[in-house]
Amino acid sequence: ISYSYDLSHSLQYNLTVLRMPLEILKTETTQSRQESFDIFEDEELSTQGGSGVFGICSKPYEKYVWNAKLLEAVRTAVHRDWLLYIIHGFCGQSKLLIYGRPIYVTLIARRSSKFAGTRFLKRGANCEGDVANEVETEQILYDASVMSFSAGSYSSYVQVRGSVPLYWSQDISTMMPKPPITLDQADPYAHVAALHFDQMLQRFGSPIIILNLVKEREKRKHERILSEELVAAVTYLNQFLPPEHAIIYIPWDMAKYTKSKLCNVLDRLNVIAESVVKKTGFFVNRPDSYCSILRPDEKWNELGGCVVSTGRLQTGVLRTNCVDCLDRTNTAQFMVGKCALAYQLYSLGLIDKPNLQFDTDAVRLFEELYEDHGDTLSLQYGGSQLVHRVKTYRKIAPWTQHSKDIMQTLSRYYSNAFSDADRQDSINLFLGVFKPTEGKPHLWELPTDFYLHHKNTLSLSQTRQSYTYWWTTGVLKHLPLPFDEVTCAENRRKLTVKKFHKYEEEIDIHNEFFRPYELSSFDETFCLAMTNSTRDFMPKNVGIDPSPFTVRKPDETGKSVLGNKNNREETVLQRKTAASAPPPPSEEAVSSSSEDDSGTDKEDEGAVSQRSTPVKVTDTGDNTKITENVVQSTKDVYGVNLSDIPSEDDLAIYARFVQLGQSQHKQDKGSQQFCSKHLLDKVINLIPISSFSQDNIYEVQPPRVDRKSIEIFHAHIQAGRGNMQLLGRDDFLMYREYIRNRYM
């Protein structure tokens, strides 16, 4: 929920709308709109001396709004400010500190409210092209040193997951962990796939890239049924599209590569991610920096998307799917997001090359964010958290992770078998798919909800979509740009101009964030309590490079053994039980009933029993080694050895401090005579540590600031407001000399 930001749209859409010509919208909308139900609002704005400002409000994208049906009854009865739109999915934010410079990494997942439901009860697509488990994931990078939508630096990247757009289902009445896949309806002209990809072309533009992770080779045909039908549908639809805007199809059997000891899964995913990001590009609201022009990078020059005067636009999107779109899909999306994150950091001038390595603080923070994202989406659709994580595919997960994977598999099976039906009924009722009617069967009395989600079963459509021109009129004309972001009459009708008071909280980002009129507690302030790369991931040892892009050892992290007492006790316990513990089960055995690796294809080639890396085992009888790993010396922590004897000067200062406390700021002549003249000279001639000329508990006299420092401070304030000063000749010469000395 947000009171001032449209969460149903992407950041690229929202900031593109802000740059539309306001004068055009004002003449078209202000004359016919109802400004307010408050008859004193216009009078108040006019009496404030021209303090009224105009802002653009966009119509929410109803596909991702979950309370749209509930608001229909009051939409025309109340003022639009009372209409609060809710999205369902995930929202997480972490702070990446780059030498003290705060960068907010935000992950927003919008779950579609069309054809929504639970795992086995909602598969494939409905007659309108809406697919099950469709989630739009957006990662946003924000330079928090400047808090402004107009002057700040923002970047975002969007990708999508969703079920295979076909008519297919799985029968759960057999109580099997993996029910057989059934194609419910023949679709030789790919009608439902055409409707689905038409929606994507309107919202994201071209190219549409499909990353299909389902199995290709199986002894008993199971997942391969979906691959064969999807290939046929994409091939049919592409023959009518222009070649430059064709749908790109990338099949990759992730389960097969996971079982092969000759292939690294994440390395292959990284190659796919690089090619995908280069084709789609990403959004950034500032033009390329001057340093990237002086030192061009090969990968940066090959980047796709659309380059405009104000920055870059993402054109097209990656659509990832497996069978359930949970475990394998989340790992693939993480790798693509990691690749896009490197380009985003490079575009904001934070790293010198668009490349990020594993085991750095930045990637660890991003990986934790994506695992929370995957756990939340998996709970909503599958009934349990992720079974296979990024560490599983990196083959560095601890052996205790296998038992957790088994418990998650059992939890998912229980939820699918016993509780998903009730959850599906609740979703149908909340979304307005089922409307209780007197004299009609109750919700729990319906044998199926198939006809509720497929409207063509109740009435035949009067208009039939073309088999060849399957896209909406006007979409191809503006490709590769998305049709929803193009300035045209149809899109202008979705926008309204709203009048604000310039001090209103909804448009005053400073008051909205800091809440100056409320009592704030640092412990409850989210910007301080959120995950922090320096506090939670950077090693606590002195002398460690504080850069979040430095590769750390596996045990060098803020969440390692040195983190807290519970982690230390758990590690010691693992060391004691590692020698006597049975060997961990193979991934093939664990995944036989999980989401991603069903046991239907136990191929002889390349199939190995993979065991994750065990924890480091030390001698349990050697208590000294454990103490050395847990307790550090004061020299390592504080930089000084506290066992050294204090000097005479320090002792004299301390003695004088004690005497002042005992006399309560009264001069004690007896104590002064007690001190030798040598010690008194040492005390009297002390230089104050503080930089203030007068500094005590009663008053402070701040130091004087020279005129040049004041000018620098005022220039910094103006830069935060977007008023940049022109660079002089000396500045250009100094920067050119710096580049020549360092890089040439």
ZAVEXNU-335198 format. One line per 4 residues: number of its first residue (from 1); their letters; for each residue x, y, z of C-alpha. Coordinates in nm, 3 decimals, m for minus. Layout:
residues N
NUM	a	X/Y/Z  ...
END
This chain:
residues 744
1	isys	0.000/0.000/0.000  0.126/0.349/m0.078  m0.048/0.683/m0.028  0.169/0.878/m0.271
5	ydls	0.321/0.630/m0.520  0.150/0.413/m0.781  0.277/0.064/m0.700  0.078/m0.100/m0.980
9	hslq	0.305/0.062/m1.241  0.679/0.038/m1.285  0.918/0.319/m1.197  0.987/0.374/m1.567
13	ynlt	0.616/0.433/m1.634  0.572/0.665/m1.336  0.872/0.882/m1.417  0.785/0.887/m1.789
17	vlrm	0.439/1.017/m1.703  0.596/1.295/m1.496  0.779/1.421/m1.806  0.469/1.440/m2.025
21	plei	0.371/1.793/m2.135  0.147/1.914/m1.855  m0.011/2.188/m2.064  m0.164/1.934/m2.303
25	lkte	m0.312/1.734/m2.018  m0.436/2.043/m1.838  m0.638/2.169/m2.134  m0.790/1.826/m2.193
29	ttqs	m0.877/1.726/m1.838  m0.917/2.021/m1.606  m1.228/2.157/m1.771  m1.432/1.837/m1.746
33	rqes	m1.305/1.689/m1.424  m1.460/1.722/m1.079  m1.188/1.886/m0.879  m1.309/1.816/m0.526
37	fdif	m1.606/1.764/m0.303  m1.475/2.035/m0.070  m1.630/2.367/m0.179  m1.362/2.561/0.010
41	edee	m1.064/2.385/m0.153  m1.030/2.616/m0.455  m1.085/2.923/m0.237  m0.815/2.812/0.002
45	lstq	m0.566/2.751/m0.277  m0.636/3.087/m0.437  m0.604/3.279/m0.110  m0.262/3.129/m0.037
49	ggsg	m0.098/3.350/m0.295  m0.073/3.103/m0.581  0.034/2.808/m0.366  m0.169/2.557/m0.568
53	vfgi	0.030/2.324/m0.794  m0.082/2.070/m1.051  0.019/1.706/m1.050  m0.050/1.412/m1.283
57	cskp	m0.240/1.110/m1.151  m0.236/0.793/m1.358  m0.499/0.527/m1.364  m0.372/0.215/m1.183
61	yeky	m0.296/m0.100/m1.379  m0.587/m0.312/m1.263  m0.418/m0.641/m1.341  m0.203/m0.598/m1.030
65	vwna	m0.467/m0.431/m0.808  m0.628/m0.679/m0.569  m0.907/m0.465/m0.424  m1.043/m0.328/m0.753
69	klle	m1.375/m0.516/m0.717  m1.418/m0.397/m0.358  m1.369/m0.034/m0.463  m1.623/m0.046/m0.747
73	avrt	m1.912/0.016/m0.508  m1.761/0.338/m0.370  m1.562/0.462/m0.670  m1.829/0.713/m0.775
77	avhr	m1.949/0.796/m0.424  m1.631/0.926/m0.259  m1.342/1.152/m0.353  m1.058/0.977/m0.534
81	dwll	m0.818/1.049/m0.248  m1.010/0.792/m0.042  m0.943/0.517/m0.296  m0.636/0.324/m0.184
85	yiih	m0.515/0.054/m0.422  m0.351/m0.259/m0.283  m0.102/m0.489/m0.453  m0.020/m0.843/m0.342
89	gfcg	0.326/m0.995/m0.364  0.649/m0.882/m0.199  0.826/m0.559/m0.111  1.174/m0.551/0.040
93	qskl	1.442/m0.286/0.077  1.806/m0.292/0.187  2.076/m0.028/0.220  2.404/m0.065/0.034
97	liyg	2.671/0.162/0.180  2.954/0.246/m0.060  3.213/0.420/0.157  2.929/0.586/0.348
101	rpiy	2.721/0.675/0.040  2.374/0.524/0.089  2.223/0.332/m0.204  1.876/0.182/m0.150
105	vtli	1.811/m0.151/m0.325  1.436/m0.215/m0.347  1.262/m0.527/m0.474  0.890/m0.506/m0.558
109	arrs	0.691/m0.809/m0.677  0.339/m0.754/m0.812  0.122/m1.065/m0.827  m0.149/m1.065/m1.092
113	skfa	m0.508/m1.068/m0.968  m0.626/m1.234/m1.291  m0.647/m1.614/m1.283  m0.500/m1.606/m0.931
117	gtrf	m0.492/m1.909/m0.707  m0.287/m2.189/m0.556  m0.038/m2.433/m0.702  m0.225/m2.732/m0.848
121	lkrg	m0.562/m2.557/m0.873  m0.441/m2.285/m1.109  m0.223/m2.394/m1.397  m0.166/m2.259/m1.746
125	ance	m0.385/m1.975/m1.872  m0.751/m1.877/m1.899  m0.942/m1.776/m2.211  m0.831/m1.409/m2.179
129	gdva	m0.457/m1.480/m2.183  m0.400/m1.437/m1.808  m0.164/m1.703/m1.670  m0.136/m1.856/m1.326
133	neve	0.132/m1.741/m1.080  0.213/m1.435/m1.290  0.442/m1.201/m1.098  0.618/m0.888/m1.219
137	teqi	0.942/m0.829/m1.029  1.109/m0.488/m1.032  1.444/m0.404/m0.876  1.502/m0.035/m0.810
141	lyda	1.831/0.138/m0.730  1.812/0.480/m0.565  2.095/0.713/m0.465  1.965/0.827/m0.126
145	svms	2.215/1.115/m0.099  1.966/1.327/m0.299  1.598/1.289/m0.205  1.408/1.412/m0.508
149	fsag	1.221/1.252/m0.798  1.334/1.529/m1.031  1.698/1.570/m0.922  1.766/1.223/m0.775
153	syss	1.926/0.927/m0.951  1.703/0.623/m1.006  1.738/0.302/m1.200  1.510/m0.001/m1.238
157	yvqv	1.492/m0.335/m1.414  1.175/m0.543/m1.463  1.133/m0.915/m1.530  0.831/m1.147/m1.524
161	rgsv	0.749/m1.501/m1.420  0.434/m1.693/m1.510  0.296/m2.034/m1.594  0.324/m2.171/m1.948
165	plyw	0.046/m1.992/m2.149  m0.144/m2.302/m2.259  m0.461/m2.485/m2.155  m0.312/m2.744/m1.918
169	sqdi	m0.371/m2.878/m1.568  m0.275/m3.148/m1.318  m0.523/m3.380/m1.148  m0.461/m3.385/m0.771
173	stmm	m0.729/m3.641/m0.690  m0.470/m3.922/m0.725  m0.278/m3.788/m0.419  0.050/m3.816/m0.608
177	pkpp	0.339/m3.577/m0.530  0.376/m3.513/m0.905  0.043/m3.557/m1.083  0.064/m3.609/m1.461
181	itld	0.035/m3.303/m1.685  m0.272/m3.293/m1.907  m0.345/m3.064/m2.204  m0.712/m2.977/m2.154
185	qadp	m0.787/m2.815/m2.489  m0.634/m2.813/m2.834  m0.518/m2.470/m2.950  m0.368/m2.507/m3.300
189	yahv	m0.368/m2.130/m3.367  m0.213/m2.041/m3.027  m0.512/m1.823/m2.938  m0.446/m1.806/m2.563
193	aalh	m0.069/m1.755/m2.612  m0.142/m1.472/m2.858  m0.361/m1.294/m2.603  m0.092/m1.332/m2.336
197	fdqm	0.197/m1.201/m2.548  m0.021/m0.919/m2.676  m0.058/m0.799/m2.317  0.320/m0.815/m2.272
201	lqrf	0.388/m0.619/m2.592  0.156/m0.343/m2.474  0.314/m0.317/m2.129  0.682/m0.391/m2.197
205	gspi	0.748/m0.348/m2.569  0.984/m0.572/m2.762  1.172/m0.801/m2.753  0.979/m1.053/m2.544
209	iiln	1.235/m1.313/m2.430  1.113/m1.650/m2.298  1.351/m1.846/m2.075  1.198/m2.194/m2.050
213	lvke	1.357/m2.402/m1.771  1.142/m2.716/m1.790  1.298/m3.054/m1.863  1.372/m3.148/m2.222
217	rekr	1.484/m3.509/m2.183  1.280/m3.753/m1.976  1.228/m4.127/m1.984  0.859/m4.074/m1.924
221	kher	0.723/m3.765/m2.095  0.609/m3.523/m1.825  0.739/m3.165/m1.838  0.844/m3.205/m2.201
225	ilse	0.476/m3.189/m2.300  0.472/m2.820/m2.211  0.798/m2.746/m2.396  0.678/m2.900/m2.720
229	elva	0.348/m2.710/m2.715  0.515/m2.379/m2.621  0.769/m2.409/m2.905  0.488/m2.471/m3.153
233	avty	0.291/m2.169/m3.025  0.590/m1.932/m3.040  0.686/m2.054/m3.387  0.332/m1.994/m3.514
237	lnqf	0.306/m1.641/m3.365  0.651/m1.532/m3.486  0.570/m1.588/m3.853  0.335/m1.287/m3.845
241	lppe	0.561/m1.050/m3.649  0.838/m0.840/m3.806  1.172/m1.021/m3.761  1.320/m0.742/m3.550
245	haii	1.032/m0.772/m3.299  0.999/m1.151/m3.294  0.956/m1.340/m2.966  1.291/m1.487/m2.857
249	yipw	1.270/m1.840/m2.716  1.556/m1.980/m2.499  1.510/m2.340/m2.381  1.745/m2.461/m2.107
253	dmak	1.704/m2.781/m1.908  1.823/m2.651/m1.570  1.759/m2.980/m1.386  1.981/m3.172/m1.629
257	ytks	2.269/m2.927/m1.592  2.233/m2.936/m1.212  2.296/m3.312/m1.210  2.596/m3.288/m1.442
261	klcn	2.934/m3.263/m1.275  3.088/m3.114/m1.589  2.875/m2.798/m1.594  2.838/m2.505/m1.357
265	vldr	2.473/m2.403/m1.352  2.526/m2.043/m1.246  2.802/m1.984/m1.502  2.565/m2.087/m1.778
269	lnvi	2.287/m1.872/m1.629  2.527/m1.578/m1.616  2.590/m1.609/m1.992  2.215/m1.612/m2.056
273	aesv	2.165/m1.315/m1.823  2.429/m1.108/m2.005  2.265/m1.166/m2.342  1.918/m1.088/m2.202
277	vkkt	2.016/m0.761/m2.034  2.202/m0.649/m2.346  1.885/m0.699/m2.552  1.635/m0.533/m2.315
281	gffv	1.848/m0.268/m2.148  1.726/m0.107/m1.827  1.579/0.221/m1.703  1.787/0.506/m1.563
285	nrpd	1.666/0.865/m1.530  1.999/1.035/m1.600  2.217/1.049/m1.913  2.540/0.856/m1.936
289	sycs	2.814/1.000/m1.718  3.110/1.179/m1.869  3.356/0.921/m1.737  3.180/0.642/m1.933
293	ilrp	3.228/0.853/m2.247  3.598/0.903/m2.173  3.653/0.536/m2.081  3.396/0.341/m2.285
297	dekw	3.333/m0.018/m2.180  3.279/m0.287/m2.443  2.978/m0.435/m2.263  2.825/m0.091/m2.212
301	nelg	2.846/m0.005/m2.581  2.659/m0.327/m2.670  2.370/m0.248/m2.433  2.023/m0.241/m2.586
305	gcvv	1.712/m0.057/m2.482  1.623/0.295/m2.590  1.858/0.589/m2.525  1.680/0.923/m2.476
309	stgr	1.798/1.266/m2.371  1.698/1.206/m2.009  1.859/0.862/m1.974  1.775/0.509/m2.084
313	lqtg	1.450/0.313/m2.119  1.401/m0.060/m2.089  1.234/m0.204/m2.399  1.118/m0.562/m2.379
317	vlrt	1.121/m0.801/m2.087  1.244/m1.143/m1.983  0.971/m1.398/m1.908  1.100/m1.693/m1.704
321	ncvd	0.905/m2.010/m1.639  0.946/m2.368/m1.522  0.654/m2.589/m1.418  0.563/m2.413/m1.093
325	cldr	0.769/m2.092/m1.146  0.911/m2.116/m0.794  1.258/m2.262/m0.723  1.435/m2.279/m1.058
329	tnta	1.267/m1.958/m1.170  1.377/m1.765/m0.861  1.742/m1.869/m0.907  1.734/m1.773/m1.276
333	qfmv	1.573/m1.438/m1.195  1.838/m1.375/m0.928  2.118/m1.429/m1.181  1.952/m1.195/m1.432
337	gkca	1.889/m0.939/m1.157  2.253/m0.965/m1.044  2.371/m0.893/m1.399  2.129/m0.600/m1.429
341	layq	2.240/m0.469/m1.088  2.597/m0.440/m1.215  2.482/m0.229/m1.511  2.265/m0.016/m1.282
345	lysl	2.555/0.054/m1.045  2.779/0.136/m1.340  2.523/0.377/m1.486  2.508/0.566/m1.156
349	glid	2.889/0.596/m1.149  2.935/0.368/m0.846  3.160/0.101/m1.002  3.417/0.122/m1.281
353	kpnl	3.304/m0.191/m1.472  2.956/m0.345/m1.508  3.050/m0.668/m1.334  2.974/m0.810/m0.987
357	qfdt	3.130/m1.117/m0.830  2.990/m1.364/m0.580  3.092/m1.349/m0.211  3.093/m0.969/m0.206
361	davr	2.883/m0.775/0.044  2.671/m0.626/m0.236  2.585/m0.965/m0.390  2.524/m1.124/m0.049
365	lfee	2.279/m0.847/0.034  2.110/m0.885/m0.304  2.095/m1.265/m0.269  1.927/m1.239/0.072
369	lyed	1.674/m0.995/m0.073  1.592/m1.234/m0.359  1.562/m1.534/m0.127  1.310/m1.345/0.089
373	hgdt	1.132/m1.255/m0.234  1.128/m1.620/m0.346  1.015/m1.750/m0.004  0.723/m1.507/0.007
377	lslq	0.602/m1.586/m0.347  0.644/m1.958/m0.285  0.435/m1.941/0.032  0.159/m1.757/m0.152
381	yggs	0.137/m2.000/m0.443  0.293/m2.329/m0.329  0.227/m2.333/0.046  0.592/m2.354/0.159
385	qlvh	0.919/m2.169/0.128  1.176/m2.234/m0.143  1.308/m2.588/m0.162  1.619/m2.514/m0.372
389	rvkt	1.808/m2.189/m0.320  2.099/m2.014/m0.483  2.346/m2.187/m0.249  2.202/m2.523/m0.355
393	yrki	2.286/m2.456/m0.717  2.626/m2.314/m0.619  2.682/m2.642/m0.426  2.800/m2.461/m0.113
397	apwt	2.490/m2.517/0.102  2.561/m2.676/0.445  2.458/m3.039/0.487  2.189/m2.932/0.733
401	qhsk	2.010/m2.764/0.442  1.903/m3.105/0.307  1.686/m3.176/0.608  1.527/m2.833/0.574
405	dimq	1.457/m2.902/0.205  1.281/m3.226/0.297  1.065/m3.044/0.554  0.974/m2.776/0.300
409	tlsr	0.879/m3.046/0.048  0.653/m3.217/0.303  0.499/m2.883/0.401  0.429/m2.806/0.035
413	yysn	0.270/m3.146/m0.021  0.049/m3.109/0.287  m0.063/m2.761/0.187  m0.143/m2.869/m0.170
417	afsd	m0.341/m3.172/m0.053  m0.543/m3.031/0.238  m0.550/m2.651/0.258  m0.521/m2.517/m0.098
421	adrq	m0.892/m2.562/m0.172  m0.996/m2.333/0.113  m0.732/m2.079/0.014  m0.860/m2.086/m0.343
425	dsin	m1.216/m2.020/m0.226  m1.095/m1.724/m0.019  m0.911/m1.576/m0.319  m1.215/m1.618/m0.544
429	lflg	m1.436/m1.443/m0.291  m1.195/m1.156/m0.220  m1.128/m1.082/m0.587  m1.498/m1.089/m0.674
433	vfkp	m1.463/m1.388/m0.905  m1.747/m1.550/m0.713  m2.040/m1.329/m0.614  m2.284/m1.478/m0.363
437	tegk	m2.638/m1.476/m0.500  m2.957/m1.571/m0.323  m3.098/m1.898/m0.453  m2.762/m2.002/m0.611
441	phlw	m2.517/m2.261/m0.470  m2.274/m2.147/m0.204  m1.904/m2.116/m0.274  m1.815/m2.435/m0.089
445	elpt	m2.083/m2.629/m0.275  m1.931/m2.571/m0.621  m1.759/m2.880/m0.764  m1.513/m2.660/m0.956
449	dfyl	m1.436/m2.293/m1.024  m1.339/m2.352/m1.387  m1.633/m2.159/m1.532  m1.569/m1.865/m1.295
453	hhkn	m1.225/m1.801/m1.447  m1.312/m1.893/m1.808  m1.582/m1.653/m1.916  m1.621/m1.812/m2.259
457	tlsl	m1.788/m2.111/m2.093  m2.088/m1.893/m1.996  m2.131/m1.693/m2.317  m1.974/m1.691/m2.661
461	sqtr	m1.773/m1.386/m2.760  m1.924/m1.179/m3.039  m1.584/m1.073/m3.175  m1.326/m1.327/m3.289
465	qsyt	m0.958/m1.238/m3.281  m0.763/m1.265/m3.604  m0.545/m1.572/m3.642  m0.270/m1.373/m3.814
469	ywwt	m0.293/m1.014/m3.683  m0.309/m1.129/m3.323  m0.180/m0.806/m3.164  m0.375/m0.495/m3.063
473	tgvl	m0.403/m0.218/m3.321  m0.127/0.040/m3.280  0.114/m0.180/m3.084  0.350/m0.260/m3.372
477	khlp	0.362/0.102/m3.480  0.549/0.211/m3.165  0.769/m0.093/m3.103  1.019/m0.141/m2.946
481	lpfd	0.866/0.111/m2.705  0.575/m0.020/m2.496  0.240/0.107/m2.614  0.132/0.200/m2.257
485	evtc	0.414/0.457/m2.229  0.364/0.627/m2.565  0.210/0.975/m2.571  m0.118/0.925/m2.756
489	aenr	m0.484/1.012/m2.710  m0.572/0.670/m2.569  m0.306/0.689/m2.298  m0.389/1.051/m2.214
493	rklt	m0.739/0.942/m2.120  m0.584/0.733/m1.842  m0.429/1.045/m1.686  m0.594/1.317/m1.480
497	vkkf	m0.458/1.644/m1.350  m0.499/1.699/m0.979  m0.454/2.024/m0.788  m0.241/2.014/m0.473
501	hkye	m0.131/2.255/m0.208  0.246/2.287/m0.243  0.296/2.195/0.125  0.070/1.890/0.106
505	eeid	0.234/1.574/0.235  0.151/1.373/m0.075  0.386/1.580/m0.291  0.631/1.697/m0.021
509	ihne	0.884/1.414/m0.016  1.079/1.567/0.275  0.782/1.580/0.511  0.655/1.242/0.397
513	ffrp	0.986/1.071/0.472  1.110/1.250/0.784  0.769/1.325/0.948  0.893/1.639/1.127
517	yels	0.562/1.687/1.311  0.564/1.340/1.466  0.774/1.192/1.745  1.027/0.962/1.576
521	sfde	1.211/0.676/1.744  1.538/0.564/1.588  1.464/0.204/1.686  1.141/0.214/1.484
525	tfcl	1.271/0.412/1.186  1.280/0.179/0.888  1.571/0.348/0.712  1.790/0.273/1.016
529	amtn	1.650/m0.072/1.094  1.663/m0.211/0.739  1.930/m0.456/0.629  2.261/m0.274/0.602
533	strd	2.560/m0.399/0.404  2.810/m0.252/0.651  2.637/m0.368/0.967  2.509/m0.707/0.854
537	fmpk	2.755/m0.830/0.590  3.090/m0.654/0.621  3.344/m0.837/0.840  3.402/m0.682/1.180
541	nvgi	3.779/m0.720/1.174  3.999/m0.410/1.176  4.182/m0.343/0.853  3.923/m0.502/0.623
545	dpsp	3.853/m0.321/0.297  3.513/m0.154/0.356  3.416/m0.168/m0.011  3.100/m0.378/m0.066
549	ftvr	3.249/m0.499/m0.397  3.549/m0.676/m0.238  3.537/m1.056/m0.252  3.525/m1.204/0.099
553	kpde	3.614/m1.549/0.221  3.313/m1.771/0.304  3.366/m1.718/0.679  3.424/m1.342/0.647
557	tgks	3.085/m1.186/0.694  2.891/m0.994/0.953  2.660/m1.296/0.985  2.938/m1.547/1.047
561	vlgn	3.049/m1.725/1.365  3.142/m1.392/1.522  2.791/m1.259/1.470  2.602/m1.364/1.781
565	knnr	2.587/m1.621/2.055  2.332/m1.845/1.885  2.545/m1.872/1.573  2.853/m1.958/1.781
569	eetv	2.676/m2.229/1.973  2.528/m2.373/1.654  2.871/m2.380/1.489  3.036/m2.553/1.783
573	lqrk	2.752/m2.807/1.784  2.801/m2.868/1.412  3.171/m2.926/1.470  3.102/m3.184/1.740
577	taas	2.842/m3.374/1.537  2.999/m3.355/1.193  3.229/m3.654/1.250  2.953/m3.885/1.374
581	appp	2.673/m3.764/1.148  2.553/m3.986/0.861  2.639/m3.876/0.508  2.397/m3.620/0.367
585	psee	2.137/m3.739/0.117  2.196/m3.664/m0.247  2.016/m3.377/m0.414  1.848/m3.625/m0.644
589	avss	1.685/m3.797/m0.348  1.583/m3.473/m0.184  1.432/m3.330/m0.499  1.231/m3.638/m0.595
593	ssed	0.916/m3.483/m0.449  1.011/m3.116/m0.467  0.904/m2.854/m0.716  1.198/m2.842/m0.951
597	dsgt	1.363/m3.183/m0.987  1.110/m3.461/m1.012  1.245/m3.814/m1.008  1.104/m3.907/m1.346
601	dked	1.430/m3.872/m1.538  1.720/m4.047/m1.371  1.952/m4.028/m1.665  2.271/m4.229/m1.655
605	egav	2.483/m3.965/m1.824  2.617/m3.694/m1.603  2.397/m3.794/m1.309  2.597/m3.784/m0.988
609	sqrs	2.512/m3.775/m0.624  2.601/m3.422/m0.528  2.680/m3.346/m0.171  2.709/m2.991/m0.057
613	tpvk	3.027/m2.864/0.102  3.041/m2.968/0.471  3.118/m2.725/0.748  3.477/m2.684/0.855
617	vtdt	3.559/m2.946/1.119  3.811/m2.873/1.391  3.931/m3.078/1.683  3.656/m3.077/1.945
621	gdnt	3.904/m3.126/2.225  4.106/m2.822/2.137  3.921/m2.550/2.325  4.201/m2.304/2.262
625	kite	4.140/m2.296/1.887  3.769/m2.234/1.931  3.839/m1.952/2.177  4.083/m1.793/1.936
629	nvvq	3.823/m1.797/1.661  3.553/m1.646/1.880  3.737/m1.405/2.115  3.977/m1.154/1.967
633	stkd	4.248/m0.958/2.141  4.196/m0.594/2.233  4.482/m0.501/2.000  4.290/m0.646/1.699
637	vygv	3.959/m0.488/1.800  4.055/m0.144/1.931  4.404/m0.096/1.789  4.565/m0.056/2.137
641	nlsd	4.680/m0.298/2.404  4.497/m0.219/2.728  4.750/m0.409/2.936  5.015/m0.135/2.887
645	ipse	5.079/0.093/3.185  4.939/0.449/3.131  5.191/0.728/3.097  5.256/0.988/3.367
649	ddla	5.076/1.257/3.166  4.763/1.041/3.140  4.774/0.966/3.511  4.805/1.338/3.590
653	iyar	4.507/1.419/3.371  4.302/1.146/3.536  4.401/1.261/3.887  4.297/1.618/3.804
657	fvql	3.966/1.491/3.664  3.892/1.301/3.986  3.976/1.603/4.200  3.744/1.826/3.999
661	gqsq	3.463/1.579/4.052  3.521/1.559/4.426  3.536/1.935/4.478  3.228/1.997/4.258
665	hkqd	3.405/2.261/4.049  3.543/2.437/4.360  3.912/2.503/4.387  4.065/2.297/4.662
669	kgsq	4.388/2.465/4.771  4.490/2.168/4.975  4.465/1.935/4.682  4.649/2.186/4.466
673	qfcs	4.940/2.190/4.712  4.931/1.810/4.711  5.009/1.804/4.341  5.361/1.884/4.246
677	khll	5.442/2.188/4.036  5.551/1.960/3.753  5.214/1.789/3.735  5.024/2.120/3.758
681	dkvi	5.217/2.256/3.464  5.124/1.950/3.267  4.757/2.003/3.350  4.746/2.379/3.299
685	nlip	4.919/2.360/2.959  4.679/2.104/2.817  4.539/2.181/2.471  4.162/2.122/2.439
689	issf	4.073/1.821/2.224  3.754/1.986/2.098  3.767/2.212/1.794  3.530/2.458/1.966
693	sqdn	3.691/2.753/2.138  3.449/2.732/2.429  3.310/2.387/2.502  3.158/2.265/2.828
697	iyev	2.833/2.123/2.959  2.667/2.464/2.970  2.747/2.628/2.639  2.924/2.571/2.309
701	qppr	3.070/2.835/2.085  3.088/2.700/1.729  3.400/2.772/1.529  3.399/3.029/1.256
705	vdrk	3.355/2.915/0.897  3.538/3.089/0.618  3.358/3.234/0.321  3.480/2.971/0.074
709	siei	3.340/2.688/0.286  3.003/2.865/0.304  2.997/2.899/m0.075  3.075/2.528/m0.115
713	fhah	2.792/2.440/0.126  2.542/2.661/m0.057  2.648/2.508/m0.390  2.587/2.160/m0.241
717	iqag	2.236/2.264/m0.133  2.158/2.402/m0.478  2.284/2.080/m0.638  2.041/1.884/m0.422
721	rgnm	1.760/2.099/m0.559  1.870/2.034/m0.915  2.042/2.371/m0.975  2.388/2.266/m1.090
725	qllg	2.662/2.526/m1.126  2.846/2.546/m1.454  3.198/2.407/m1.450  3.472/2.658/m1.509
729	rddf	3.785/2.620/m1.716  3.995/2.535/m1.409  3.755/2.253/m1.320  3.781/2.099/m1.668
733	lmyr	4.162/2.126/m1.663  4.181/1.968/m1.318  3.951/1.678/m1.419  4.141/1.622/m1.744
737	eyir	4.471/1.615/m1.553  4.324/1.363/m1.307  4.211/1.132/m1.592  4.548/1.163/m1.768
741	nrym	4.749/1.079/m1.453  4.536/0.785/m1.348  4.417/0.613/m1.663  4.647/0.717/m1.945
END
